[in-house]
Amino acid sequence: MFIEDLLREWNIRPGGEVVLKHPFASGGIADPALVAKLSEILAAPLSSLDQTLALDSERLKARCWTAGFEGETIHGMTVGQRTRAGVEIQVLLSSYPGTTEWGDRVRMLSGDLLPGQSWDLPAGTDLTVLPLDSGERVDPRLPFDATADIVLHSPVSLRPVAGIDDVRTIVSHAAAVYGERDTGLRMMAKPNLLSLWTCEISGIPVEAASLIRVDHELRVQTMTLAFRPWPVVRLFRDRVIARTRDLIDPSYYDPN
């Protein structure tokens, strides 16, 4: 998952201060041997793994990738942050088809390497999924200028959402679901801007990255949203779909 590549570029030796934020399990993993083993397990079920974009700064590095799994193409990002203590690596997911099945395979291969509860939502989590209340008003504006044919990549839809109207709908209702968010590091490498942020779904922390690509007028052409850990991302996805299913083309959510 390009984890070793990022560590090597930062000249972090084996056994150095590294924390891995797993895409399918909550918490952070700091044991060097376990980080290496879990990295191998993540890649083991994949038929292919290809880098599509590399972004680098002194404190922040990102590798966008596509992976093949049982006929599906999975998209994601591996993001590294340099901290005073060492390096934190997050593996974030930005597509849906095949992702749950890949996660199930990874969990099976991982055995008891991670606590069982780290793979699931905490007991007592509010799992309520409600359609949009007819009395609720959602601001449909995007927080940036965008082209009319903007494309949004995210784990909410089965395929990229195209066109400013549908993208506005998804982005505004997603923001209504996750509420306030805390911003982290940002990196501009024209024409790309990467931003890290965190939020909560039902009180459970979610780590996220937004990657936008702009045109010569600084209007957003493409936007990619990537998240971890997967159990709470699935709840987030269900809530966004419940609110927007009747507002956009249903084929974004239904395979047939």
N, C-alpha and C positions, 0 to 999 in steps of 0.2 A: 504493500500500500504506500510505497515511497517513504516509509518511516525511516528506514536506515539511510536513505539518500539525504534526507533533511539533517539527520544527526551527523552524517559524515561532512556535509557542507559547513556545519557549525563546528566541526572538529570536536564533537562530543565522543569520547571514547566509550567502549563497552564498559558498563558499570557506572557510567556517569549519572548525574542527577537528571533523570528523565521521568516525566509523568505521562502516561498514555490515557487518553480519554476515548474509550472503546465506543464504536458506533452502536452496538446493540446492548450494552450493559452500562448501568449507572456507576458513578464514582470515578476515581482515578486509580491507575495502577502504577506503582513506583518501583516495584522490584525489577531490576534490570533483566534477570533471566526470564521472568514472567512476561515482561514487555516483549522480549524477543520471541518467545514461544507463541504468544497471542497474535503477534504480527504474522507469523508463519501460518497460523490457523486461519486467519482472515483471508489470506490469499489462496490457501490450499484448494477450496472448492471451485475456484474461478478458472474458466477456460482461456481467458485473456485478461490483460490489464495494461492499458495504454494511457500514457500521459497526454493530455490535450492542451494544458496551459501551465506555465511556471511563472510565479511571481515572487520576487525576492527583495527584501530590505534588511537592514541591520537587525531588526528585532522581530520581523515577521516574514515567514515563507509559506507559500501555498503551492500545492500541486493538484490541479484538477485532473480527473481521470474518468475513463469509462472501463467497465469490467463486464466480461461475458459470464453469464451463469444460466445454464440449461435453456439456451435459446433466447434469453432476455439480455438486454443491455442496461446495465446499472450505472448511474452517474453519481459522482461524489467528489469531495475535496479532502485532502489531507493537509492540515494547517498546523504550522509550528510557531510557537511564541517563545522568544528568548526572555527568561526571567532572571532575577538575581540569583536564584538557586540553581538554575539550569535551563531545561527546555520542557515545555508542555506541548504534546502532540495531540490534536483532535482529529478524529476521522469522522467526517460529516457526510450525510446522505442527502442527495438532491433529486431522487427519482423514486417512482413507486413500483412499477412492474418488476417482479423478481426479488425485490429487496427483502420482503418478509421471509421468503423461502431460503434465501442466502443466509439470513440471520438464524433461521432454525437449524440449518446445517452447521453453521459456526458454533452454535450453542451445543449441539450434539458432539462435535469434535473437541470442544473445550472441556468436556467432562466436569470434574469438580475443581478446575483451576480457578474459577471465580465463585463467590457465594451464590447460591441458587436465587436468593431474593434480588440480586443485582440485575437479573435478566427480565424482571417483571415489574409492573407498577406496584407501589407499596400497598399493603392491605389497607382497605378503607378509603382508597382514592375515589374521589367523585368522578364517576364515569358517565355522568349525564350528557346526552347528546340531544340537543333540541333544534328544531327548525327556526328560521328567522321569525321573531315576533313581529306581527303586522304593525305594531306601534313603534317599533325601534327605528331610529333614523341613523344611517351610517353615512359618513362623509365619503363620497366616491372619488375624491381627488387624490391623485398621486402626489407624494412629497417631493417630486422632481419633474422636470420637463421630459417628455418622452415623444418618440416618433409615433406616427399613427399605426405602424405595423410592429410595434414593440412585441417581443416574445418573452414569456415568463417560463422558466424551468423550476420546478419544485416537486417535492414528494406528494403534493396534494392531488395532482391530476395524473392521468395515465399517459398523457402526452403533453408537449409544451402548449401553453395557452398563448394564442396569437391575437393581436389586435388590441388597441388601447382600451376599448370598452370592457372587454372581458378581463383584461389584466387589472383594470381599476377595480372591478368587482371582487376578484380574488384577493388582491392586496388589501383593500379596505376591510373586508370581512375577516381576513386573517389577523389584521391588527386589532379588530374588535375582540377576537378570541384570545389573543395573548396579552392584550392590554399594555401596560407600561413595560418598557424594556430599558436595560442598562447597556450603554455603548462601551466598546472596548477599543482595541487597536484598529487603525485604518492604514491602508497603503494605496497610493496612487501610482500606477504604472501605465500611463496613457497608451491605449484608450480605456484601460480597465481600472476600476476602483473596488478594492476589497475592504469590507467592514465587518468586524466581529461584534457580536452582541449577545446578551442573555435575556431570558424572560422566564415566566413560570406558567405552567398549565396545571390547573387544580393543585397549585402549591408546589409542584415538582419542577426543579430547575431544568431549563432547556438551554443548550448552547447552540449558537447559530452563526452563520456567515452569509453575507449578501455580497454578490459579485455583479457589478454592472459594467456594461460596455457602452461607451458613448460615441456619437458621431462627431463630425467636425464642428457642429454647433453646440456640442456638449449636451445633446438630447440623448436620453437612454434608449438604446436599440435592443439590448437584451438584458435580462435580469435573472440571476440564479440564486435561489434560496436553498441553503443546506443546513441540516439540523442533526442533533444527537441528544439523548439516546433514543433508539427506535421505539421502545414501548410507549413513551409519552408522545413521540412524534405521531404515532398512529392515532392516538386520542385527539391530538390537534387536527390531524387530517380529517377524521370523522366529523369533528365539529364544524370545520370550514365547509365541508361538503354538505352537511345538513342545512347550513345557512344559504348556500349558493346554488344548490342543485336546480332550482327552478328559475335561476336568473341568467344562466349561461348555457351554451350548447351542452346537452347531456352527454354527448360522446366523450367529453373530457373525463368523465367519471365512469361510464359504463362501457365495457369492452365490445358489446354488440349494438 
